[in-house]
Amino acid sequence: MSSTRVILYILFLLPFQLFSQGLDPTTPIQFYERKSWNKIEETPVDRVFDITQDSIGFMWIASDRGLLKFDGSKAKVYNLFSDPIIETESIRNVCVTPNNQVWFCTRRGLFYLDNQKVKQVYEENGDKVKTINSLFSDQNGRVWFVHHNKLRSFDNGTISTHNYTDNKKLFKIFPFTEGTIYGLRSFKTHAIIDLWDKNSEKVIKTKKFNFRIFSIKPLGNLLYIGGLFGQIYKYDWDTDHLELLYEKDSPFDNRIHQICIQKDSTIWAAGLGLHRITNNKISSLYDKEDITHSNTFCSYLDKNENLWVGTRTGLNYFSNTAFSKIKEDDSAKNIFHQVMVYFKNRVIIGSRQNGLFELKDGIITKLVLDKEIGKTINSLSTSHDNKLYVSTNKGGFELDEIHQKLRVCQQIVDKPINFLCKTNNGQFIYNFEEDVYRKDKQSTVNIFSKNILIEYHKALGKEWITSTKGLFTIEDGEMIPYSANNTLDKKYLFTFSYDMDSSFWVSTYGSGIVHIRKDASPVKYDTRSNLPSNVSMLVTMNDKIGKWFYLKHGEHPYFQKISPIELDGKMIINQGVKFRWHFENEEYHFGGQNPIRLDTKEQVYISSRHDIYTFSPDKIHYSPSKLFLGDVFIDGERQINLPQQIEANNKQLEFHLSVLDFAHEGNHFFEYKLNGYDKDWVKMGSRSIAYYNNLPAGNYTFEARIRNADNEYTYLTNTYHFIKLEYWYKTNYAIFLYLFLLCIIVYLLFRWRINTIENQKRILQQKVDQRTFELQNLNENLENIVQERTEQLTLLYDELTESEERLKYALEASKDGIWDYHITSDQLVINEAALNILGYNSDSCDPTKGISPFIHPNDQEKWQHYFATSIQQKKVDNFEDQDFRFYHKNGKQLWIAIKGKIVERDKEGNAQRIVGTYIDITEKKRKTQEILEAIIKTEDNERQRISKDIHDGLQQTLTISSLNFQSVKKNISTLSDNIIDKFETGWEYLQKSITESRSVAHSLMPKAITDFGIISACDSLITEADKSSEEIQFSFFHNFEEHQIENHQIEITLYRILQEGINNIFKYSKATKVDIQLKNYEDIYMLTIEDNGVGFDVSKVMQENMGLGFKGMKNRLDAIDGFLEVESREGRGTTLLIEINKNF
């Protein structure tokens, strides 16, 4: 190749090298940031043979477990289980065309993806294309491959076989320029590399090598060659020079499988180990702690120039580390770092055995003082007057910068101490062994015991000290425990870090981290708040890099970016990118503790045992996260192509989100919003699936976003707009059809009406003609008729006037009250007679309230229910007449009948005005009661007479007949069997007649009432009822003791009501339990009958006149001024309550 081509090639690569961030070749190979996967979700990652990346950024992994589409945390798997057409799990090669079509091959065929479905390529004769060694796509989308040692390609649905020098020996092909391909021919003792021209289909350059080759990688005029036995060569076409870069003998598979080259010409080779060649220097990774397996099959540089490596047991990802080691001069080598502080623009470092050091001009160097202060530096702190205080193995010292040199000003403590600080009031606090002392000019006082102080800081207007016993504030020289919510009470604290808003963070041992906000209130974060671990050994932060959390988790400690966010009203940690703290012999600080760190505004310094590093994650470039809408499921079925319209009968939608991010390891917080349905973003935490059920018809756009550790949002790249269709019968077309049909119907009705009117018109015309003839005949008598009608109307008017006068006098004579109620204005008008009924007039009461204030208390609820239900009735204007009790002005009780009628309604039929009357029916009630008493008394006398006639007459006759038949029965054996059977039947019926006549006589008038009183009669009645039913259990309770009811009519009434109640229970209740109580109170007798049966609708039964039994009960009670209340609901049983006044 000419020098001109080389210069042009270098000029072509130069911009990429200047602006891309490849792996830093100066970083030791084992110190790169690495992520490894031997399992992605539930899919094992075994034997990764090939890796590529599509233009979107997804990684495609060809492995023994199938083809994996990897986004950094999840993998979509294509194998024989998802697509049986593949026939095997082992995928050997994969490539992506410029239009993002994925091609891959197995030992059994060549395949490509079409709308996420696997399609197989076949020969023209229908045979499968098997045994493929190489596979790649050129820039035109043509797929090239080696099939049975032949060079072939696929384009526009056609497989082509190309002319090559020796197709029988063609082993592999490699892409070079757009018009050329490198071909590798393999032989037993040597190999040949050809440069083949696509257009002429001829080899334009060839070279024989006397060793066997497995892979090549062209770079301009150079060829990097991977040998079959582990060699790596560099060959220059122009000079024909071959240089051996690496060689390693091994009894194992040692071939160089694949070579890739960074834009800065750094070479990466995958073979027995991972090899890096830069400036002709080679370094390798073999150890399982650095790579998943020493046997590496492939290497690939992605768009960010980060390296992907596939091995026998997994997938590896290499990127630059955020740590950079600070140089040391000879005096600072191998010192044991113990503490760091920032003092007057200097980084001061205290060592365990070598005194003080400082970072000067980017180099750590020994700090020489004017006086000896000791070799073991235990603590460093600064004061409000900008002095430096040092605790050492020789005491405590005050230092200051004088003439740009650090000088010892004074010795504060003259014995070995662990900690020293100066408070704002000029006092000193120091740690001697495990005791804490306060020292001023006059005295030294022990203020705390068994506590080791760690750091002194000033924040939020206070002085703070961290220790192994918790967090303390210093007030008037005293250490006051900070115990807000017991958050840091007696906790072992590690670090104190200033936040950007003047608040600060404290890390603990075993209790997570705590944020002390500007109001001095704490917010605690632990594993329940999504913190990676409760053992929070270090928190570091500044304005440039944000907040970072140090954690020793398993074998590899790491720093991870964190950010507090609010989710569902609770503060949690959003985890970001992480960097391993993985340096040779530098993983831990002393005793397995955390590395020491120093935060400044410009830089974060991290110290291991013997080295100090700058931590600059802001300089590491990662591609920004990309959020995709992966799959959409409609009613559980995945949609291959996203539909623009969703049918009305589809109920459930699922939106599966996918994040393309290789830095955050799946630590994302998802939010989504369906425009047209959701008013705000819906937060769903780490869940990446959004569900919607029964969406109404409409236009929708699905959007989503994720929040990273910088509290920045990444929005969905492929928002999904769709239309949820309406049911056909609700669509505009259906409505139009309805209107069209309605118009047709209206038109037909109109035509029918026109025809009807015309017919009627003809008939009417005939009638008009007839009536005209009749009118002509009647016209002669019209004047007489008019005069006659006028006289009649005059007479009717006089009669109407006279009728109105009679009505007025009748109302005045009847003394009935009249009321007029306007519902909308809530105005009631009554006449004077309404008030006079109760002995009042308009001056002695409020007419606007009517007579309701004087109603009997027991009738108030009935009064309110009566008016409420009457007003609500739609079809009936007249109110049902009701009687209510009122109190007269003189204190007597009156009965007033209320009548009403709805006389005005609105358009909806709601009552607007009611007119009615008040009628005093007290005297009528009294006479009715007397009539009822007489009727019931007559009925009871008649029952008694019938009972006596049955007892004295019929029963005596039946008994005498029984005695006579009994005598015959003794001599019946001489009769025939037929006569005996008839006799036995007659005898049986005679005994039943005697029993039934006795029962009838007893029920008509129980003798027990007369002989033994009501209690005995009721007890007998209930006992017989209980015996007669196996399903119903009766119980009876009373409190009469020796009390007897003197009024026989009350006894009869109670007994008859009890009889009727038991009869109803047997007929209708389906009860299993009946409780009956008869109680004697001071003024009343109370009978309750309660069952647990099916119950009924009381109002319905009363309105439909079905409760004849209740009507009889009420008549008996009305006769003695008693009270009946029925309580029942369907399925809840029934209760009868009877009250009788003793002095009715």
Number of C-alpha atoms within 10 A of each C-alpha: 12 9 10 9 12 15 12 12 14 13 11 11 14 14 11 13 15 10 8 16 21 22 23 14 18 7 14 11 20 19 18 23 20 19 20 17 18 18 14 18 11 8 15 16 24 21 25 30 25 26 26 20 21 19 12 9 19 21 21 24 29 30 29 20 21 27 26 23 18 21 22 20 18 18 21 14 19 22 21 15 13 12 14 12 15 24 14 18 19 23 27 24 25 27 27 22 18 15 11 14 16 21 22 25 28 23 17 17 21 24 20 19 15 12 10 13 11 19 16 16 19 17 11 9 6 8 10 14 20 16 16 23 19 19 25 21 21 19 12 11 17 15 19 23 24 22 22 17 18 20 23 18 19 16 12 7 8 11 17 13 13 14 16 18 14 11 16 13 16 24 24 24 25 19 18 16 12 11 13 20 19 21 23 23 23 20 15 8 10 13 20 20 23 22 20 23 18 14 8 10 13 16 19 11 12 14 12 11 13 11 16 20 28 21 21 26 21 19 16 17 16 19 17 24 26 26 23 18 22 24 22 26 17 20 17 16 17 11 10 9 10 16 12 13 15 18 13 10 11 11 6 9 13 21 24 29 24 23 23 22 20 20 20 19 15 18 20 25 30 28 28 26 22 26 21 21 19 14 9 12 10 14 15 18 17 17 12 9 11 20 26 22 23 20 24 32 25 26 28 24 22 18 16 15 20 18 21 22 27 32 29 20 22 22 28 22 21 21 24 25 23 20 23 14 14 15 17 18 10 10 13 22 14 12 17 21 27 24 21 25 20 17 16 14 7 11 17 21 26 27 23 19 15 18 23 25 21 21 18 14 8 10 13 23 20 20 18 14 14 10 10 10 21 20 16 21 29 23 26 26 23 24 17 12 10 13 18 27 25 28 30 27 18 18 23 29 22 23 18 19 15 10 7 8 11 15 17 19 17 13 16 18 19 12 12 18 24 24 27 33 29 23 22 17 11 15 15 21 25 24 25 20 14 14 17 23 18 22 18 15 8 5 7 13 11 14 13 15 13 12 18 22 26 21 20 25 18 17 14 14 8 12 16 23 22 24 21 17 17 23 25 21 19 18 14 11 18 14 19 14 18 19 14 13 11 11 18 24 15 16 19 21 28 24 22 23 21 21 18 13 9 12 17 19 22 25 29 25 16 15 20 22 29 21 20 21 16 14 8 15 13 20 17 19 23 19 14 13 16 16 20 20 21 18 21 27 24 26 26 28 23 18 13 13 19 17 23 24 23 25 22 20 11 6 9 13 17 17 23 20 25 26 17 20 15 10 13 9 7 8 15 22 21 23 25 22 20 22 24 22 24 21 15 8 10 14 20 19 18 13 6 9 13 21 22 21 23 20 19 16 11 10 16 19 21 21 25 22 20 16 20 23 17 17 22 17 21 10 12 11 15 17 12 11 22 19 22 19 20 12 17 22 16 18 13 11 11 14 11 13 10 14 14 10 12 17 15 16 12 14 15 15 20 18 21 16 20 21 25 23 23 21 21 19 17 19 20 22 21 25 22 23 19 20 15 12 15 12 9 11 15 14 17 15 16 13 13 19 17 20 10 13 11 11 15 13 16 12 15 18 14 20 20 27 24 24 20 22 24 16 13 10 16 17 18 20 13 13 14 18 16 16 16 18 19 16 12 12 11 11 13 11 11 13 13 11 13 13 12 12 12 12 13 12 12 13 12 12 12 13 12 12 13 13 12 12 13 12 12 12 14 12 12 14 12 12 12 14 12 12 14 13 12 11 14 12 11 13 13 10 11 13 11 11 13 11 11 12 12 12 12 12 12 12 12 12 12 11 12 12 12 12 12 11 12 12 12 12 12 12 14 12 9 12 17 20 22 21 20 18 19 15 15 9 9 10 12 17 15 22 17 17 21 24 23 16 21 21 13 19 16 16 7 9 13 13 18 13 12 18 20 11 13 15 19 17 13 10 14 17 10 14 19 12 12 15 12 11 10 19 20 12 15 13 8 12 17 16 19 12 10 13 19 17 19 24 18 18 13 9 9 9 16 19 21 23 15 21 18 21 19 21 14 15 14 9 6 7 12 16 22 17 21 21 19 19 19 22 20 22 16 16 11 11 18 15 13 14 19 15 13 18 19 13 14 18 16 12 12 17 14 14 18 19 15 17 23 17 14 18 17 11 12 15 20 14 13 16 15 11 13 16 11 11 15 13 10 12 14 8 9 14 11 8 10 9 11 8 13 15 11 11 17 12 11 13 17 11 12 17 14 12 16 17 12 13 18 16 13 15 21 19 16 18 22 22 15 17 17 14 10 11 17 23 23 14 19 23 16 14 19 19 14 12 18 16 11 10 12 9 11 18 15 19 14 15 13 14 12 14 8 5 10 13 15 10 10 12 17 21 19 20 20 22 20 19 22 21 16 14 20 19 14 13 20 13 9 12 19 16 19 15 15 21 15 21 16 20 15 18 12 7 12 16 18 19 20 18 21 20 24 18 21 16 20 18 12 16 11 11 13 13 9 8 11 12 14 11 13 21 13 14 22 18 16 26 23 20 24 20 18 22 16 15 12 13 15 19 14 12 13 14 20 23 20 19 15 21 19 21 16 18 9 11
